[in-house]
Amino acid sequence: MKKTMFCATVLAAALLGAKDALESIDPLIGTEGTGSQYGGMMPMTGVPFGSVQWVPMTRLTEVGTLSYNEIDTKLLGFIAARQPAIWMGEWGQVSFMPRTGAVDCDFVTRGAELDHAKEKATPWKYAVETPAFDAEMAGTSRAAIWRIKFRGPKPHVVVDASRDYRKGPSDIRPADGALEISPDNRTLSGWNSDRLDAHHSYPLPNFRGWFVMEFSRPFTAYGTYAGDPKSVKNPAKPIWDPKPTDYQKVTAKSGERVVQADRCGGWVEFAESGEPLFVKVGVSLISREQAFENLKREIPGWDLDAVAAQSKAAWAEKFARLQIETPSESVKTIFYTGLYHALLYPREIGEYGRYYSAFDDKVHTGESYSCYSLWDTYRAEHPLLTLVAPERVDGMMQALLQNYREGGWLPKWPNPGYTGIMVGAPAEMVLAEAWSKGFRGFDVKLAYEAVKKNATVPQPTDKAFDWRDRGCFGDTPETRAGLSWYQELGYIACDKVRESVSRTQDFCLNDTAAAILADAVGKPEDAAFFRARSKCYTNLWNAASRLFLPRRADGAWDDPLKGHHYCECSPETGLWCIPHDVEGLVALLGGPASFEKELDTYFETLFWKPERGNKSIHGNEPSHHTSYLYNFCGKPEKTAFRVREIMSRSYSTNRKGFDGNEDCGQMSAWYILSALGFYPMNPATGWYEIGSPIVDRATVRIGAPYSPATLEIVCRNQATENYKVVSVTFNGKPLENHRIHHNELVKGGRLEFTMGR
């Protein structure tokens, strides 16, 4: 009884702390920018890992454009968004817009004036005031509810069942949306097969984003609209800077109940009333009936405040697991807003025991996840989830293995199926990491089977493609693209495959993950093979330039500045992309002193220079581990200095947010782990490097599948100028090598830092 009372007291205190933490979240951080080099976020309302997030819409999403940007001054409606990142595509969405006056279904002219001072965003509730209406919304994983107070005559709601897109390849199916209005039961329902990343993969005839919409008041009028494909003047324009002529013009038909077209939707009108209109939406990837079922299960009534409270409680439960103490309000805001971002991904796509798979276009029994930005998130996002959401990790690994069973290969960037975007084999990394950290709720034999196939079996068309980024490879998913050359030459030939240097380096890193899983299933010879192959990066070492350079199939070196040889980095950044064998890199550079000097030069002459473009910045993930490399030449104080510098210069509380796209939580996860004082160099191993914490104290509450435990982080003499770690102990024992393993941390205890100048 005493133990139960103690646990209840601890939980109550944690939830109280979480309440304070939730008040520090600002969902508008990272939502303002031109082009794509900003946070690339939207104010998303819903629950952690929600199947969709509910977003105010200020522009039409495309690849490279999100549905919301704070520089916009028009509200176009609200959208059930599945788009996971700015450079990935939306899929199966539904949107709607409340209006007054004459019915207008065109995105270009239907918007309401938006004063950003009159919107309030939290993860569990969003509210906005416009000249035509006030609206509040709250969401769950697969449903949402709105309370709308109209101002003016002829209140109505315009619903968008299907979109057209500026990039022709993204809109590859005709008549790919439908809407049906049912006045008798005050509902609308429909579907679309919109999938902006469709051209990266094979057709999915059964893919549908289903939705149902229920209203609290009867309709007084209704109708449908459809677009005219012949009205588009610039169908092949670049993917940014939209113009009205880029989209189909629409024709509305009053009194019509059913429509199917490439771009289509409808509207319903209501009697004027001083009472608010309530709107509920349920979504599904399985069927119309399942969308109704999801709505019924998640929002059975019309109480928006109850839904918001339920969603807030879901966030509070997660935030109770990680709490910090710091006098800096900006640190708290960045930290907790980052935790909100990190807990959005990957998305759960299971629907109460079933899920639709875009890997075989079928519905299966079980639960699943999608929207893994794996090339980004294996570095810090997934490591963070193993601490703050460990109960989700096994299911996420199972989902990757479902992808393998259903599609034949591990995915690289599932959205919702194969896309082949980015390089390397990052799914191998997160599978090995989960095993190294003690997760046992997935089939490790199947995991190794999948990883070994990825690592040793090239695609049949491997030598036929140059595997350019965002290429359209049809029935051939990009796995380890260029594997044929890697196996034949010991590197990927730059005259055969694009981004060859980065691919070679990533394959070597991925081979360490394959070795970990080979050991796990009792295959020591396989493990030895992969560990030996992980050294192949040396085949691209150019001693004269002291860089890793592109090399042709005949062995000749190529010009690193001509062609596309690196992925989101430069030759100078690529020098450091060997996180799995830093000791080997130190040797190549001539020893610790030379290694330190080269690293100093990198940070002092390139990293912070305005002309660096997007090649050597913290906003691109290849550099995320570089500040921690000083630990390997015996200079942890320099790691501490650089980590602090990046935290202060690359992150902010303003609307731009940080130095690059969020990328499904990776940018924020780097900050969170670094703020706590540690970061993974090679995440597959489970080891963390000590950095320089910026919090006074932190509490991490460890839960299932681990035994319940509390990790306490204490920083003595914490101050802006005290960036050096004078000493660090875990449970009273010094960490002499400035390194600690995950499996020690999750047992709980006290990680204590003493800081100084």
N, C-alpha and C positions, 0 to 999 in steps of 0.2 A: 504494500500500500504506500509506504514512504517513497519507494522508488518511482511508483506511478505518479505520485504527487510532485516529486522533484522534476520528472520529465515534462509534466504538464506545465510547471512553472517556467522551465527553460524554454518550452515551445511558446508560451505566452509572451515571454520577454523577447524572443526572436521575432515573433510576428509584430510586436510593438516596434521593434527596430526596423522591420521591413516597411512598416507604414511610413516612418520617417524617410527611408530610402526611396520609396515610391514617389514621394513629393519632390525628389531631386531630379526625376526623369524629365527630359525635355524632348518629346518626339519630333520637334521641328529642327533640331540640330542635324545638319547634313542634308537639308532639303532645298537649299538655295544655291544655284550655280548656273553658269552658262557652259555649253558644251557638255563634257562628261567628267572633267577633272574636279570633282567636288565629292562630298560624302555619298551622293547618289542614293539618298534615302527618302522615304515618304512617311508622313504621320500615320502609322498603322494602328488600327484598333482591333482588339481581339484577345487571344489567349496565347500563352507560350506554345510554340511549335504548331500553331493553328494551320489547318488545311488551306485556308485563305486568310487574308487580312483585309480589313474594310477601310477604304481610303477615300478622302475627298479628291475629286478629279478636277484638275485645272488645265489639262492638256491631253492630247491623244497619245497613248503609249505607242512606242515603236522600239526596236532594238536601238539602244542609245538614247532613249527618251523614256522617262517615267511618267506616271499618271499625275504626279503632283510636283510642282516647283514653286517655291515661295516668291519668286519674282513675278509670277502671274497675277493678274488682277481680275480674272473671271473664274467663277466656279461653274464647271460644266456638269457636275453631278457627283455621284458616289459610285464606287466600283468595288466589286469583289475581286481583289487582285491576287493573282498567283505569280506574277512576275517577280523573280527572286533577286535580281540585280539589274543595274542599268544596262549592261551589255548582254543581257539575256532577254528572251522573248516572253510576252504574256501568253496565256493559254486558257481557254474555256471560261473567260470572264463574263460577267454580266454587269451592266451599269444602268443607272436611272437618274433622272433630274426632276425635282419638284419645280413647278412654274405657276404663274398666274397670267391671266390675259389670253391672247390668241395662242393657239397651239403652235409650237415651233419645234420641229424634231431635228433640226440641223445643228450639229456641234458648233458651227462657225458663228451662228447668231443667237443661239438659245441661252447662252450663259447669263448668270447673275453677277452683278458687281460684287467683288470680294475685297473686304477690308480685313487684312490679316490681324489687325488689332481686335477684331470681333470674332476670332476663332480661338477655341481652347481645346488643346489636344492632350490626352493622356492615353496610355496603352489600353485602358478599359472603357473610355468614353471620349467622344469627340462632339463638340458643339460649335455652331456657327450662326451668325446673324447676317442676313442679306436684306436688301430693300424689299424683296418679294416674299421671303419666308425666313423663319428661324428653324433650325434642324438640330437634333441631337441623335447620336447613334451609339449603340453598344453592340459588341459582337462576341460570338463564341467561335469554335473551330470551323463550323460548317453552316452557320446561320447568323443573322443580325436583325436588329430591330431599330426603327427610326420613329421619332416623335417630331411631327412637322406642324408648325403653326403658320398658316398662310396669311399674307397681307395682300388683299386685292381681289378682284373678281375672277371667276372661272378658274378656281384652283384645279390643277391637274398634274399628273406625273407621266413623264416620257420615259419609256423603257427601251434600252438598246440590247437586242438579242444577239446581234452579230456585227462585226466591224469589217471595214475594208482597210487595207494598209498601203503605204506608199511603196514599199519594196515588193515588187511583183513576186519573187520567190517565196515570200512569207504568206502569200495569199493564194495557195495553189489549188484550192478546191472551189468550184462554183456552187452557188446556192447552199452555202455552208452555215446557215443559221435559220432558226424558225421560232415563231411566237404564236401562242394561242391565248386568246382572252376568253375568260369564263365569267360573264357578268353575274350569273345566278349564285355562284359561291364566292364572288369577289376575289378571284385569283387570276394571275397570269402565270404561264409556264412556257418553257422553251428550252432551246439548246443552241450551241454552236460548236463547230469543229475548228475554230480559230486557234492557230498554233504557230506563233511567229518563228519558232525554230524548226518548223516542219521540214524545211528543205535540207537540213543537215542529216536527215535520217530517212528511213523508208516510210511509205504510206501507212497510216493507221485508220482503216475504214471504220472501225468501231469507236473511235475517240469522239466523245461528246462532253462538253461542259454543260450539264443540265442545271436548271434553276426553276424554282417556284417562288412566286411573290403573292403575298396575302395582304389584304387591306382591311382596315377596321370599319370602313364605311362603304355603302353601295355606290356604284358608278351611275352617273347621270348621262354620260356619253363616252364613246371610245372609238378607236380606229387603229390602223396600222400604217407603217411607212416602209418603203423599200428604196434602195439606191439604184442609180442608173450607171452601169459600168462605162458607158460611152461618154459620160460627162467628165471623166478624169483626163486632164491635159498633160500631166507629168507623171506617168505611172512608174518611171524608172529613176526618179530623183534620188539623190543621196539620202541617207537615213536621218539627217538632222535638218533643222530649220524648215518646219512644215509651212505650207501655204494653203489657203482655202481651195485652190485648184487641184491640190494633190489628192483630194478625196471625192468620192461619189456624191453627187447631189441627190436629194431624196424627194420622193413624191408621197404625200400623205393621202389616205383614203378613209374618210369618216364612215363609221358603222361597220367596217370590216373586222372580223374576229381572228382570222388566220392569215399568216404570211410566211413565206420561205424565200430567202434570197441571200446573195453574198453579203449585203449590208441590209439589215432590217430591224424592225422594232415596232413599237406601238405606243399608244397613250390611253390613259383612263382619266375621266374628269369627275369632279365631285361637287355636290352642293356647297355653297358658301356656309361656313359655320364658325362660331367662336371657339369650338372645341378642336383640339389637335387631331390630325390624321396620324394613325399608326400604320407603319409598313413593316412587314416581316419578309425576309428572304432566306431561303434555304438552297444550298448548292450540293451537287453530287457529280462524280465522274462515272457513276454506275447507271443511273436511270432517273427518269422523272419521279417514279414512285419512291426511290431512295432519297431524292431531294426533299419530298414531302416528309418522309420518315425522319430525316435529319433535322428538319425544322420542328417537327412535333416533339422529338426527343430533347432538343437543345433549347427551344423557346416555345413552350406549350401555351403560354398566356400572352398578355399584352403589357406586361410590366417592364418597361425599359430600365427603370432604376434597379430592379431586382437583377436583371441580366448584367448591368454594369457592376453591381456589387459582387456578383458571382465571378465575373471575369477579374475584378480587382483582387479578389481572394486568391485566384489562381496565380496571379503575379506575386502577391504577398508571400505565398507559400514558397515560391522559388527564391525571392529576395531574402527570405529569412535564412537561407543557407549561406549567404555571403554578405557580411556587413563590415563596413570600415568605419574608423574614426579618424577624422582629419579636420583641422580648423579651416581648411581651404574649401570654400563653397564651389569654386570652379572644378577642383579635383573631384568632389562628390558628384557634381553634375555630369562631368565627362565619364566618370567611372560607372555610375548607375544608369545613365543613358546608354552607355556601351553594353552593360549587362542586358538591358532591354533588347538592344539590337541582336546580341549574341543568342538570346533565347527564342528568337524567331525561327531559326533554321537548325537543321533541315525541317521541312514541313511534313506533318503527318498526313498521309493520303488514305489511310484506312477509314472505313465507314462501318463501324460496329460489326466487325468480324469479316468484312470483305473489302477488297480493294481492286481498282482497275490498274492493270499494268500496261504501260506504253511500250514494254519490251516484247510482248507477244500479242498485244491488242485484245487481251482477255480479262475477265473478272475472276479473281482467285479468293480463296478463303484465307483469312489472316489479317494482320495489320502491316502497314508499310510506310515508307518515307520517300520524299523526293526533294529536289532543289538542294543538292549538295554541290557547293562551289569548291570541289575537292582540291584543286591545284592551289587555291588560296587557303582553304580552311584546315588542311591537314597540319598546317604550321602552328596554329594557336587556338583556333575555334574549337576543333575537336578535343585537343588537350584540356581546354577550359571546361567543356561539357563533361569530361570524365571526373571533374571535381564538383561541379554545381548541378549537374543533371545525370548522375551515373545510372539512374534507373532507366534512362532512355537509350543508353549506349548499345546494349545487346540488341535491342530492336532495330537500331540504325544499322548495325552490322548485318543483321538478318536481312534487312531490306536490300543491302548491296548484294548479298548472296541470292536473293530472289531475282534481282536484275540479271545476275549471271545465269541462273537456271532458266529464266524465261527468254533471255536474249542471246545467251551463248557466250557473253563476255562481261567482264566487269565494266561499269560505266566510268566515264571521266568527268562528265558534267551533266547528270541526268536532269532534264527539264522538258517534259516529264520523262522522255526516253533518251536515247543516245543523241548527243550533239557533237562530240568530238572536239569541243573547244578547249584550248590550252594544250599543254604538253605533259609528257611523263605518264606515270601510272599511279596517281595519288590514292586511288582506292586501296591499293596494296599497303600504303602507309597507314591508313586509319585502321585497317584490319589487324595489321601487326601491332600497332599501338595498343588497341583494345586487349589483345592477348597479353602483351608485355605488362599491362596494368592490371591483370588479374580477372578480366571479364571472361566468363565461361558460358554465357547464355547463347552462344552461336556455334555452329558446326565447324570446328577448326579444320577438320579433314576436307570439308567442302571448300573452306576458305583457301586452304593451300592448293587444292586442285585448281581453283579459279586463278589464283595468283601465279601458279606455275604455268598455266596455259597462257596467261597474259605475258609472262616473261620469256617464254620459249617458242611460242607459236605465232609467226607473223600472219597478218591478214593475207588472203590469197592475192589481193591486189596491192600488197605493200610496195612493190617496186614500180607499180603503175602510177602512183600518185606522188606529188611532192608534199602532200599533207599541209597545205597552206591553212592558216587560221580561218575558221568559218567556211571551210570548203564544203562543197555539196557532194558527199561520198555515197549517197544512196544506201544500198543494202550493206555497205561495208562500214561498220562503226570504227571510229578511230580508237584503237587501244594503245599499244606501244607502237606508234607510227614510226616507221624506219627501223623496226626491229631486225629486218633482214640484214641491213648494212651493219648494225651494231653487232650482230652475231658473226658476220663474215669478217669485218675489219677491226672490231674492237672499238669502233666509234661510228657515228652516223655521218655519212658523206654529205657535205654541204652542197654539192652540185646535184644531189639526188633528192634531198629533203630539206624543207625550210626549218629554221630555228634549230639547226643541227647541233650547235654547241650546247644550248640549253637542254635539248632532248638527251644528249649523251650524258650530261651531268645528272639530270633527273633519273635516267635509267640506272645509273650507278647507285644513287641514293635508294631508289626503289629496290634494287637488288639486296640491300641490307634488310629490307622488310621481308623479302622472299626468304632470306636465310633464317630470319627469326621464326617464320611460320614453318619452314622445313624442319628446324629443330623441334618445334612444338609437336609435330606429327611423327617424330622419330626417323627423320631422313638426314643423317649427318653428312652423307656424301653430297646431297643436294645443297645443304647449307654451306659446305665448304666451297662448292662450285660458285654459288651466288656471292659469297664473300670475296672470293678471288676476282670475280667479274666486276665487283663494285669498285675496283681500282682502275678500271678502263679509262677513267677520266684523264689519266696521265697521257693517254695517246693523243690528246689535244693540247698538251702543254708545249708551248713554244718558249724555249729557254731564252732565246734572243730578246723577245719582247716582254718576257715574264708575264704572259697572259695565256688564257685558254683561247685558241683561235680556231676558226673554221678550217676544215681540211677536206679536200676532194677525195673521190674514190681512188684516184691514182696515187694518193699520198701527199700531193702537193698542197702547200698552204694557200689559203685564199685571203683576199682583203676583207677584214672584219667590218669595214665601213661601207662595203658595197654588197647589197643583198640583205636578206633577212635571216640572220644567223643566231640571234638571241631572242628570248621571249621576255618582253617587258623589262629588259635590262640592256646594259652596254657591255663591251669587253671588260671595262673596269669593274663593273658590278659582278660580271660573270666570274671574275677572278676568285670571288669569295663563295661561290655557289657549290661548296664541297662540305656541307654540314656534317656529313657522315664520316669524314676522315680528315679532320682539321689537322691532326698531327702530320698526316701525309702532306698537306698543303704547306705547313710550316717548314717541312724538310725541302719541298720544292723551292720555296722562297729563300732558302739559305739559313734557316734557323730562327729562333725566337726574336732576336734583335731586328733582323731584316723584315720578318713578318710584321712586327710592330710598326716599323717605319713605313712599310707599304700601306698598312691600315690607317696610320696617321695621315698619309698623303691622300688617301681616298676620301676621308671625312673632311679634311681641310681644304682640298682643292676642287672637289667635285660634288659632294653630297648636298651642300647647301647653296650651290651656285644657281642663280636664276636661269642661266642658259642650259641647265642640265636636262630641260625638257621633261619627259616622263621616263627617262632611262635609268636614273640612279637616285630615286627618291623613295622615301619611306612609304609613300602612297602606292608603290608597286611592291608586291610581296617578295621578290627575290632578295631584297635587302633587309628583310625583317630580322634576320638572325645576326647581321653583321656587327652590330654594336656589342654583342656578347662574345665576339671572337677574341677580344683582348684577354679573356680568362685563360686562353690556351698559350699565351706567351708570358704568363706570370704577371699580368698587369690588370688585375680586377678593378683597380681604381679608375682605369680608363674606360672599362666597360661601364662602370657606374656613371662616369661623367657623360658618356655618349647616350646612355639610356635616359638619363634625366633630361639631356638636351632635346632628344626626340620627343619625349613626353610633353615638354613645354612648348616646343616650336611646331610640331606637326598635328597637335590636337587643340581644339578650342571649344568654347561654348557658343560660338556664333553660328549663324545659319549655314555657312559653308561646311563647318564641322571639322574636317581634317584633310590631310594632305593626300587625297586620293579616294577612290570609291570604297565603301564599306565592305563590299564583297562578302555578303552573308555572314557578317560578324567577325571576320578576320582582323580588320583594323582595330576594332574595339577589343577583341580578345587579346591582341598584343598589348594594348594599354593596361587592361585589367591584370594580366599576369605580371607585367613589368611593375605595375604599381604595388603589387604584393611582394615583389622582390625576386622573382625567378621566371625562367623562360626555357622552353625546350629547344635544344640545338638539333638533334635528330629525334623527332617525336616518337618514332617507332620503338625506340629503346626505353622510353619512360623516364629518362634522366632530364633534370632541369639544371640550367646554369643560374648561379646567383648573380643578381644585378644590383639594383639600388632602389629599395622600396620608397614610396613617397607618402605612405599612410603612417599614422602614428600607431594604429592597431587594426587588426582584422581578425574576424572569426569566420571560419569555414566549417559548416556543419556537414559532416560526411554521412551519407545514407546508403541504402540498398543499391546494388547488391553487396556493398561493403558492410561490415559491422558498424553500427552507429558509433561515431567518434566526433571529436571536436578538435580542429586544428586552430591553434591560437598563434597569431603572428604579432610580435611586439617589436617596435622600433624605438630604441632609446636615443635621445639627443637628436630627434628628427627636426630638420630645418632645411630650408632651401639651399643654404650654403654647405650643409653637412651631407654631401652626396656620397662620400666614401663609406664603405662598409669596413669599419675598424675590426670588428669581429662578428662572427655569425655562429650560433649554436643551435642544435636541435636536441631537445630534451636534455640540455646541459652539456652535450658533447660538441666540440668544435667541428665545423665543416672545413677541414683543412684545404680541400681541393675546390672549394666554392661550387659544390655540386651536391644535389640530393635527388633521390629516386622517388617517384610518385608513390610507390608501394609503402614507403616509410611515411609519407605525408598523410595518407589516408588512414593510417592507424591512429592518427591523432597525436596531439602533443603540443609542444611550444617551440616555435621557430623564432629565435630571438636575434635581432640585429642591434649592434651598437654602431651608431653613425658618427662621423667626424669629418673634418676638412682635410 
